[in-house]
Amino acid sequence: MTEPNTNPTRRDALQAVGTVTAGVLAGSIIPAVHAAGDEEIRIALIGCGGRGTGAAQNALQTKTGPTKLVTMVDVFKDKLENSHNSIKGGFKDQVDVPPGKRLIGFDKYKEAMDGLRKGDVVILTTPPAFRWVQFKYAIEKGLNVFMEKPVTVDGPSTRKMLELGVESVKKGLKVGVGLMCRHCENREQLHDKIKNGELGDIYLMRAYRMHGPIGTAHVAKKPEKMSELMYQIRNFHAFLWASGGAFSDFLIHNLDECCWMKDGWPVEARATGGRHYRDGKVDQNFDHYSVEYTFADGARLYLEGRTMDNCKQEFASYAHGTKGSAIISANSHASGRCPIYKDQKIRGSKPIWQAARETNPYQTEWDRLIDAIRNNKAHNEVERGAKASLACVMGRMAAHTGQVWTWEDTLNHEHEFAPTIDKLTIDGPAPLTANADGTYPIPTPGKNIKREY
């Protein structure tokens, strides 16, 4: 991109989103959307992959009152049935989803939400491209929401999600976003210590997610008997329109937890990346990414991602300040005692503080969401989820175009991967067309500098 979009009307409106959200949360009387106490909260699961299954299990495991899964939706019957069997196996008395409530189809999310009462919960764990479409309908129906990350994949969808977030706050809806690291009690303690100055001024952060290929990030050519659309959705991590690609889906947690510790969002990103050893894989992802994010005060975050076999592996985030350093996460997103060190070496040093025990943020985020619903507490994570997603978009676009991208450039960019996402049908065309040889357009840094392919 050579010239940023500088439409002041849009920018002013979108920058006001945070102010409006904060004002509604802090200064308004939020209407009750579900009775407190032990009234049953009914749940609909839309998107029955692994993360959706896990989210439903966490919802049923909360302890503040009865919860029941009553509807499930997907576009793949095998995924839905596998998810249903898995959830019912652990929560037999809390799963009441007969065959007539196991719905297959793009538009079946509406039927599922129509069957809930105001104040019930819908879980949105379809590929991220569908997030704003389904969230919009949930707001219309007065439903509380849990949505998986990322919640947007480009500038236009981020703008839509920010606007919908304001609307959901005004309606008093409780919305959780699956950036569960922010519900880790140990990280909360570390954040408090950083805010209190125990690390001094944070001038550098480092984050790594480096391991072999996982999930559907790298895929072979489409089977002949499978439709193009269903193939792309089945392998959504492989396609930018559906998920933002492996960068957005896999690196967002490390990026978000670092921005949390810094108490800010980056203003600029520059990056590199590339593809190696494709071995017949036709996805749109790079095999490695390296991004330098800059914050408003000049501090840097270096984010490294790699999905290649037989290479050095690391899965961690670190913070460095003028008085010491800290491990934000290590080995996984779910655990870690967040030690603080008085030096910058970390390895081989003895921590001067660490949390007493490891916790499970996946469950904590659900405990807090259900508690907010039952007791009418302010709880809406849409704005944060959208901004974390936009930070991913900014870094990914910097790598894919070979240009420096600012926060404003990214937010106001006009390229939308799937502008007709709300009109897809099972037997219709896909938003992305394959090349004649069965491959797909890939990012070409330095050539297509106004969009990613």
N, C-alpha and C positions, 0 to 999 in steps of 0.2 A: 504494500500500500504506500503510495507516494504522498497523497494528500488526505489528511483526516477529515471526517465528516464533522462539521462544526455547527450543526443546527442548534442554536441556543435554546429554542423552545423545548425541544425534546430533552436536551441535557438538563435544563432547569427542572423539568418535570420529574426526570428520573432521579436526580440528586435529591429531590424533595421526598422521595420514597422513604428514606431512612427517618427523616424528621416526622413524617406522618405516622409511620409505624410506631416510633417511640412515643409520640404523643398519644396515640390511641391506647397503647399498652399502659402508659403511666398515668394518664390523666382522665381516662374515660371509665365509665361504669360498664364493664364487660358483661353482656347478658349471659345468663346461664343457658347452656345448650344441652345439658344432660343432668338428670337428677343426681344428687349426691347419695352416698350411702351404699347400699348393697344391690341396687337395681342392676339388672343384667345389661351389659354393653354388647351389642351384636356387631360382628365383624364380617366384612366382605374382603376377600383376597383377589386382587386383579393383577395377574402376572405370577405364575406358579413355578418359577425357577427356584434355584437354590436359595437365593436371598429372600424371595417372597415366602418360601416355606419356613425359613428361619425366623423371619419377622412375625409370622403368624404364631409360631411356637412361643416366641417371647411374649406376645400379646396374651396368650392363654395361660402363661405362667405367672402373670401379675397376681398380687395377693390382696388388693384392696376391695375386691368384690367380684361377682361372677362375670365372666366373659365367654362368648360363644361364637364360633365360626359358623356362618350360616349360608355363605355363597362363595363360589370360586369361579374365576374366569381366566381363560387363556385362549390362544389360537391354536395350540397344539394339545390334542387330547391326551397323548402319552405323558406330557409334562404335568397336566392337571391331575391325572389319575395317580401318578407317582407321588405328587405332592400331597394329595388327599390321603393316600395310604400311610405316608410318613407321619403326617400330623395326627391322624386318627389313632395311629399306633401308640402315640404317647399321651394323647388327651381324649380318650374315647368318649367320656361324658360331656366334653365341651365342643364336640364336632357334630353338627347336625346339617350335613350337606348331601341330601339325597340326589340321585341322578338328575332330577329336574332343576337342581340348583347348581349343577356343574356345567357352566355355559361356555360354548366355543364360538368365537367370532370377534371381530374388531369392535363392533358396536354393542356387544353384550355388557360392557361396563355400565352402560346406562340402566339396563335391566337389573343388574346387581345393586346399584345404588338406589334405584327406585324401591327396592325391597327392604331398605333400611329405614329406620326412624331418624328424625333429626337428633343429632347428638351421638349417634352410633359412629363407628370408625370404618373407614375404607383404607385398605393398604394398597398403595400404588407402586408396584414393583415390575412393571413392564419395562421394555427398553426406554431409556431416558427421553427419546424424541417424542414419546406420547404423553410425557408428564403434564405439560401445560393443558393439553386438551382434556384429560381426565380430571385434573385438578379444578378446572373451570366448572365442570359439571358437578363436582363434589360441593363446591361453594354454592351453586344454585340450589342444591338439595339440602344445604345446612348440615353437612357431615363433617366430623372431625377426620383428620387425615394423617396417615404416616406415609411418606414418600421416600423412596430410595434415592441415593445420590448416584451420579450428578443429576441435577434437576433441569439443566439446560445444556445445549450443545453448540450454541452460536449466539451472536449479538441479538438478533431479533427474538429468539425464544427467551433470552434473559430478560429483555424488556417486558415481554408478556408476563413472565413469571413474577417480576417485581411488582407489576401493576395488580396481578391477581393476589399477591401477598398482602398488599394494602387492603384489598377488598375483604380478604379472609379475616384480617385483624378487626376491621370494622364490624364484621358479623359476629365477632367473639369466638370464632372457631379455633380449636386447638390443633396445631400442625407440627408434627415432628418430621425432621429430615434425617436420613440415615448417616449422618456424620457423627457416629457414636463416640468418637474420641473425645468430643467436648463433654461427654457425660461420664468420662473416666474420673473417678474421685481422686486418683493419684495425680493425674494431669491438672486437675483443679487446684490441688495443693501446690503443685509446681508453679502454676500460673500466678497464684496469690503471692508466692515468694518472689517471683520475678517482678510483679507489680510493686512489692515492698522494697525493691532495690537490692535484693540479696545477690543478684548476678551483675549489678551495675547496669550500664547502658548496653543493650543488645545491639551489637554491630554486625554479627554474622550468624547465619543459620545454615545448616546442611541437612539435606534429606535424601535418602536413597531407597529405591525399590529395584533391586537387581537380582534376577533369578532367571530360570529357564522359562520357555513359553508356557502359558497357562490358559485354561479356558478356551474360548473361541477366538482369541486374538489373532491367531495365524491359522488360516484355513485353506484347504485344497479347493479345486474347482467344483462348481455346483453339479450334483448328481443330475443326470438327464431327466429323471422322472419327477424332480422337485421344481416347483415354480420359483421364479426369480425372487419374488417378494418373500415367500416363506423361507427360502434359503437365507436371505439376508437377515430376516428377523431371528431365525434360529441361531444365526452366528453373529449376533448384533455387535459384539465387541470388535468385529473385523471391519465394520463400516462406520465412517464418520457421521453420516446422517442419523444413524440409529442410536449411537452411544457417545459420540465425540471420540470414538476410538479408544485404544488401550490407554493412551495418555490420560484422558479425562476420567476414565473409569477406575484405573488402578493407582494413579498418583494423587488423586484428590485428597485422600486422608492425610498424607504427609504434608501436602501443601496447606491444607486447612489448619492442622494443628500448629504448624509453624506461624501462620498468620495470626492465630489466636494468641500465641505466646508473645508475638510482637505487638498485639493490639492494633493491627492495621492491615490494609490490603496493599499489595504492590502497585506502583504507579507505572511500571515499565517492565518489559521482558525482552531479552534477546536470547537466542537459542541456536543449537545445532542438533542434527539428528541424521539418521541414515538407515539403510536396509542392507542386510548381508545374508548369505546362505539361505535363500528363499526356498530352495528345494521343492518347487512346485506350488508354494503358497501364494494365494492371490488376494489377500486382504490388503487394506489401505494403510496399515500401520507401519511405522518405523520400528526397527529392532532396538534402537537406542536413542535416548533423548538427553540433552544436557541444557538446562535453562538457568540463566542468571536473572533473578528477579531483583528489582530495586524498589525500596520503600521511600516514602516521602523524605525521610531524614537522611537518606543515602545508605542506610544499612542494606546488606545483601543477603539473599537466600539463594543457595545453589542447590538445585533439584536435579538428581540424576536417576534416570530410569533405563533399565536394560532387560530384555527378555531373550537371552541367548544361552544355550547350553554350554557347560564346561568352562564357565567364566566365574570370576570372583563374585560371590553372592553377599549382599547386605540388604537389610530391611530395617531402617532406623532413621530417626530424626534427632538433630542436636542443636543446642543453642549456645552461643558464645557471647559473653558479656565482659565488660571491663574489670569485673571482680571475680569472674569464674565462669564455669560452663556447666551444662546439664544435658542429660539424655532425656529427650521428650518421649521417645518410644524406641523399643528394640525388639526384634524378632517377630512381632506381630502387632496388629492394632489393638488387640484385646487386652494385652497384659503389659506389665512393666512397673517398676517401682520409682522411676523418674529421679534417679540420683543427681545430686548437685556436687560439683567439685570446685576446689579453690583455685585450680590451675586450668590450663587449656588442653592438657594431654588426654585426659579421660582414661584411655587404656593404661593400666598399670597404676593408676592413682586410686586412693581411698576416698570414697564419698564422704562429704561432711554432713550430708542429710540424704535420706531416702524414705519413701513411703513405707508404712509398716507392713502392708500386705497387698497382694494383687487383687484386682476387682474385675468384674465383667461389665463393660460399658454397654454391650449389646442389650443386656437385660435392664440395666439402669435407665437407659433412654426410654424404654417402654414403661417402666415403673413410674417415671416422672410424667410421661404423657397421660397415662390413665389416671394418675392422681390429679393432674390438672383438670381433666375432664370431670371427674367426680366432685371435685371441690372448687371448680370454677376459678382456677388460677391462670394468670396470663402465661401462655405458652404458645409461641408461634415462631418457628425457625425458618420461614420461607426466605426472608431477606438474606440471612446468613448463608443459606443453602445456595441461593442464586448467585451471590457474590463469590462464594468458593468455586462454583461452577464456572463463573466468568474468568476467575484467575487461571483456571485450567485452560479455558479457551484461549486466553492471551498467550500463555506459554506454548501451547500446541501450535497456534498460528505463527508464532515467531519461528519455531522450528520448521514448520512446513513451507513457509514462504521465504525464509532467509532474511526477513526484515525485523526491525525493532518495532514492537507494538506497545502502545500505551493503553492504560485502562480505558480512557475516553474513546480512543480509536476502536477498541474492541467492542465496547458497549454500543457504540453508534454505527457499527459496520452493518451494511445492508444485506450481505450475502446470507441467505437462509437455506440450509441444506434441504429441508423438506417442507416447503410452504403449503403443501396440500396434505399434510399428515393427518388431518382430521377427516379426510375423505377416502382413505384407503379402504379397500375391500379385499377379502381373501383371494378372489379370482382376478384382481386388478393388477396393474403394473407396479413395479417398485420405484421408489424415488431415484434410484441409481441404476443406470444402464450399463451392462457389461460390454467390454470390447468384443470384437469378433472372435478373438481367440479365447474367450472365457475369463480373461483377466479384467481388472477394474482400474479406473484412473487412480493414480497415486500422486502424493504431494511432490512437487518439483521445485525446490528452493531456488529462487532467483529467476524463475521463468513465469510462473503464475503468482504474482506478488499481491494481487488484490483478493484472492481467495486461495483455498488450500489445495486445489487440484485443477 
